[in-house]
Amino acid sequence: MSRNRQLSAGRGVYATLTVGVLLSVFPLYWTVVAASRTNTDIHRVPPVLLPGGNLLHNLGQAFARTDMQLALANSFVVSATVTAGVVLTSSLAGFAFAKLPFRGRSPLLATVVATMMVPTQLGIIPLYIMMADWFHWADHLQALIVPAVANAFGVFFLRQYLVTAVPDELLDAARMDGCTTRGLYWHVALPAARPAMAVLGMLTFMATWNDFYWPKVVMTQQNPTVQLTLSELASGYIKDYSLVLTGALVAGLPVIAVFLVMGRQIIDGIMQGAMKG
């Protein structure tokens, strides 16, 4: 009886996971269906659930109506640069806060964490004044990159990870072997923090790629990001949802690619944590 109950419980778990996966994948599938159909097909009742043959036409229309190529290039440059900067600065600061004793460490960490409680919208006006009037970076990619290369969440996230991932005894042994502080960071902390850095990199890339508010303030349609281009496709009195979802499909592919690249590191980190536990 107990074996039958275990089999029944296992089937229930797999059925629940299957339903969850289907519900998660369906919006992406519907985006593909809508991108391959006409605007009329999308509004049919009952709805059309199979892909059509209009995808290439919709892609051509989306690229013809907007500067999608420039928008994709801008978003990729900004997202990749910001991701690299956040991972680098967060790993350096996180290692220092986690393993290097220095005066004022706790108050400084508390200050960094406190900045996470300040809404982004409160700093938009002074930030725009700095970018536009001081540095003359309005409508330039530097205005999107420079303010975002340091991230309080990333510092706190990697600090919390490194506290437990890197034992103090390992650092002491490395120091006895003649390792400098820079060597401790490069040869000890970075290899241990690789799974957390992959998670932080994926989250940062997604957040930067999907950001709309700050690019809307500081950029124009002459030098857009992909989110500004999607808003342009969605503008107008009569919206062509097939083109909007075609643009959304194109905009979503790089994020999926980043997840596939980072996924192995994330899974490795989960497995390492499971073995340690």
Salt bridges, closest charged atoms under 4 A:
ASP41 OD2 - ARG37 NH1 3.92
ASP41 OD1 - ARG44 NH2 3.04
ASP168 OD1 - LYS99 NZ 2.91
ASP172 OD1 - ARG175 NH1 3.32
